[in-house]
Amino acid sequence: MSKLKLGIPKGSLENATVDLFRRAGFNITVSSRSYFPAVDDPELECMLIRAQEMARYVEDGVLDAGLTGHDWVMESGATVHTIADLVYSKQSFGKVRWVLAVPEASPVQTVQDLEGKVIATELVGFTRRYLESRGVHAKVEFSWGATEVKPPVLADAIVEVTETGSSLRANRLRIVETLMESNTQLIANVDSWRDVWKRQKLEDMRMLLEGAIHALGKVGLMLNVEAANLTTVLAVLPALKRPTVSQLSEDGWLAVNTILDESTVRSIIPRLKKAGAQGIVEYPLNKIVM
């Protein structure tokens, strides 16, 4: 049987990735004692790899494909094929930012003010290239963690990833500039992408993963309504959702099926009931394939 070797990011993205695959239809079981998670697809062979190293292993062919951040692909300089942008992260399902930050009291206002200064970051290669492109000469040091606590004693500034900015604010740091936005990508080895079977497997996976992301924050809603009340009921539903309306076995009754933002349902259901809807059922969604 053909096998596709897939890298799952170990660390901060691990739980979010496993959950995304579950909603896409792949049940991945991670054990604390093994770097090889079990998966209920016999055509997949999974391995846990740090996101920072993923692109290099995919480039070398150790893995056929993997999920990692665009930031780590840029940092490594690896030559890989990007299959899809999967906009999710460890706290939310949005993008993250790599920002240049300094202490609140620092005189630094622009990146040019860092000439001759010390900058601490995990993203050493990209930061050096960014500074060079701006004509700034500074010392960029690799940070092994807890980067936010290093200024002003151990560094003049940091380049750090943030989703909400709360950690930076807690450490009394302010953002000077955003260097890059990043999100998780599904990437493939160039030769693996040329393989017909592996490419089809990865394209199917992309469709299911994107469908799971599209379903985030959405729910399905089913209800019955008398034909005489249909216009009133449809007026309650968001205009752009294009509900499906079908005839029930009982004359004069119709079934309405639609997809809504979960955050709006609590206010819409009481209004639907007042408009004449009956048998209202709300149900969760795993995938919406566009």
PEJOLIN-V176961 format. One record per residue. N is the residue number from 1. RES is the residue in three letters. PHI is phi in whole degrees, 0 to 359 (none if undefined). D_LAST is the distance of its C-alpha to the last C-alpha in whole Angstrom. Layout:
n/res/phi/d_last
N/RES/PHI/D_LAST
N/RES/PHI/D_LAST
//
This chain:
n/res/phi/d_last
1/MET/none/31
2/SER/292/28
3/LYS/231/27
4/LEU/249/25
5/LYS/272/27
6/LEU/241/24
7/GLY/266/26
8/ILE/256/25
9/PRO/293/26
10/LYS/273/29
11/GLY/115/30
12/SER/296/29
13/LEU/269/25
14/GLU/300/26
15/ASN/295/25
16/ALA/296/22
17/THR/290/21
18/VAL/299/22
19/ASP/293/20
20/LEU/298/17
21/PHE/295/18
22/ARG/299/19
23/ARG/290/16
24/ALA/279/14
25/GLY/112/16
26/PHE/249/19
27/ASN/267/22
28/ILE/254/24
29/THR/247/28
30/VAL/260/30
31/SER/249/34
32/SER/293/36
33/ARG/262/38
34/SER/219/36
35/TYR/265/34
36/PHE/239/32
37/PRO/296/30
38/ALA/278/29
39/VAL/220/26
40/ASP/277/25
41/ASP/253/23
42/PRO/294/27
43/GLU/269/25
44/LEU/248/25
45/GLU/231/28
46/CYS/260/27
47/MET/217/29
48/LEU/277/30
49/ILE/224/30
50/ARG/302/31
51/ALA/302/28
52/GLN/297/31
53/GLU/257/32
54/MET/302/29
55/ALA/299/28
56/ARG/295/32
57/TYR/290/31
58/VAL/291/28
59/GLU/300/30
60/ASP/283/33
61/GLY/89/31
62/VAL/298/32
63/LEU/240/29
64/ASP/284/26
65/ALA/202/23
66/GLY/192/23
67/LEU/246/22
68/THR/203/24
69/GLY/282/24
70/HIS/304/24
71/ASP/298/27
72/TRP/283/29
73/VAL/294/27
74/MET/294/29
75/GLU/296/32
76/SER/283/33
77/GLY/71/32
78/ALA/290/31
79/THR/265/29
80/VAL/222/26
81/HIS/261/23
82/THR/274/20
83/ILE/272/17
84/ALA/201/14
85/ASP/270/15
86/LEU/246/15
87/VAL/279/16
88/TYR/210/18
89/SER/208/22
90/LYS/288/24
91/GLN/256/25
92/SER/228/22
93/PHE/250/18
94/GLY/239/19
95/LYS/274/21
96/VAL/248/25
97/ARG/235/28
98/TRP/263/31
99/VAL/237/33
100/LEU/269/37
101/ALA/229/39
102/VAL/224/43
103/PRO/301/45
104/GLU/305/45
105/ALA/273/49
106/SER/294/48
107/PRO/284/49
108/VAL/294/46
109/GLN/242/44
110/THR/224/43
111/VAL/296/42
112/GLN/295/45
113/ASP/288/47
114/LEU/267/46
115/GLU/306/49
116/GLY/76/51
117/LYS/269/49
118/VAL/250/47
119/ILE/236/44
120/ALA/255/42
121/THR/192/39
122/GLU/277/37
123/LEU/266/35
124/VAL/294/38
125/GLY/299/38
126/PHE/296/35
127/THR/297/37
128/ARG/298/40
129/ARG/294/38
130/TYR/296/37
131/LEU/297/41
132/GLU/299/42
133/SER/294/40
134/ARG/260/41
135/GLY/72/45
136/VAL/252/45
137/HIS/252/47
138/ALA/219/47
139/LYS/270/47
140/VAL/253/44
141/GLU/251/44
142/PHE/287/42
143/SER/252/42
144/TRP/275/41
145/GLY/137/40
146/ALA/50/41
147/THR/298/41
148/GLU/298/41
149/VAL/270/44
150/LYS/284/46
151/PRO/285/46
152/PRO/263/49
153/VAL/284/51
154/LEU/264/49
155/ALA/201/47
156/ASP/276/47
157/ALA/204/43
158/ILE/227/40
159/VAL/243/37
160/GLU/222/35
161/VAL/273/31
162/THR/214/30
163/GLU/255/27
164/THR/247/29
165/GLY/82/33
166/SER/294/34
167/SER/293/36
168/LEU/296/37
169/ARG/296/39
170/ALA/296/40
171/ASN/261/42
172/ARG/56/43
173/LEU/246/41
174/ARG/238/40
175/ILE/276/37
176/VAL/267/39
177/GLU/200/36
178/THR/266/32
179/LEU/272/32
180/MET/196/29
181/GLU/262/25
182/SER/217/23
183/ASN/212/20
184/THR/290/20
185/GLN/235/19
186/LEU/267/18
187/ILE/242/21
188/ALA/226/23
189/ASN/297/26
190/VAL/301/27
191/ASP/291/28
192/SER/297/26
193/TRP/294/23
194/ARG/281/25
195/ASP/289/26
196/VAL/300/24
197/TRP/294/23
198/LYS/294/23
199/ARG/296/20
200/GLN/296/18
201/LYS/299/18
202/LEU/289/17
203/GLU/293/14
204/ASP/296/13
205/MET/297/14
206/ARG/303/12
207/MET/300/9
208/LEU/290/10
209/LEU/294/12
210/GLU/295/9
211/GLY/298/7
212/ALA/294/11
213/ILE/291/11
214/HIS/298/8
215/ALA/277/10
216/LEU/299/13
217/GLY/75/16
218/LYS/248/14
219/VAL/223/15
220/GLY/266/15
221/LEU/225/18
222/MET/242/20
223/LEU/201/23
224/ASN/250/26
225/VAL/207/28
226/GLU/292/31
227/ALA/305/30
228/ALA/294/32
229/ASN/259/30
230/LEU/300/27
231/THR/300/27
232/THR/294/29
233/VAL/293/26
234/LEU/295/23
235/ALA/292/25
236/VAL/282/24
237/LEU/282/21
238/PRO/306/19
239/ALA/297/19
240/LEU/269/15
241/LYS/275/13
242/ARG/47/14
243/PRO/296/16
244/THR/271/16
245/VAL/241/20
246/SER/224/22
247/GLN/281/25
248/LEU/273/27
249/SER/294/30
250/GLU/272/33
251/ASP/303/33
252/GLY/86/32
253/TRP/241/30
254/LEU/232/26
255/ALA/253/23
256/VAL/240/20
257/ASN/229/17
258/THR/210/15
259/ILE/241/13
260/LEU/227/15
261/ASP/292/16
262/GLU/303/19
263/SER/293/21
264/THR/264/21
265/VAL/296/22
266/ARG/298/25
267/SER/268/27
268/ILE/278/25
269/ILE/302/26
270/PRO/301/29
271/ARG/290/29
272/LEU/296/27
273/LYS/299/30
274/LYS/294/32
275/ALA/279/31
276/GLY/111/31
277/ALA/288/28
278/GLN/226/29
279/GLY/56/28
280/ILE/285/25
281/VAL/233/23
282/GLU/257/21
283/TYR/221/19
284/PRO/285/17
285/LEU/238/14
286/ASN/265/13
287/LYS/218/9
288/ILE/232/6
289/VAL/269/4
290/MET/282/0
//
